[in-house]
Amino acid sequence: MLLVGFIFQACGDETKDKQKVKTVNVVFKKEGELSIFKQKVDTLITTLDIEIAETDYETQTGLMYRKSMEKQQGMLFIFPDERLHSFYMKNTEFPLDLIFLKNDLTIASFQENAQPFDESPLPSQVPIQYVLEVNAGLAQEWLLEIGDKIVFTKN
């Protein structure tokens, strides 16, 4: 009888410990501004507030654990050199367009409508140094093309 009482008590303690876990809501932090231009006519397509991911931790975490992002926001990943990169949507809760950029800040390739929580690789196809993540559907809405250019400034 004593053993049964101990088991029930231990299970009750485990439930209490689980209830103590707190989650933190990750919010957008504006760290710069980015503009996208059409390549052939040098016309401004759009301007975004951007959060910048450039440390190992920031580039590995990206937009994970966030519920959403405003239409005029994006995350710009900056890598130290130009090479092939691959992303995935692990722990990312909303669909994204990934815009892969060469070291001269021109669009090299896209991965559109990447689905939440999908761990399938999303490769850049060609060597790139930057990646811009925006809400899914915006690359098509803005009629982005290979060769269009971005300009960004850090705060």
Secondary structure by P-SEA (a helix, b strand, c coil): caaaaaaaaaaaaaaaaaaabbbbbbbbbbcbbbbbbcccccccccccbbbbbccaaaaaacccccccccccbbbbbbcccccbbbbbbccccbbbbbbbbccccccccccccccccccccccccccccbbbbcccccccccccccccccccccc
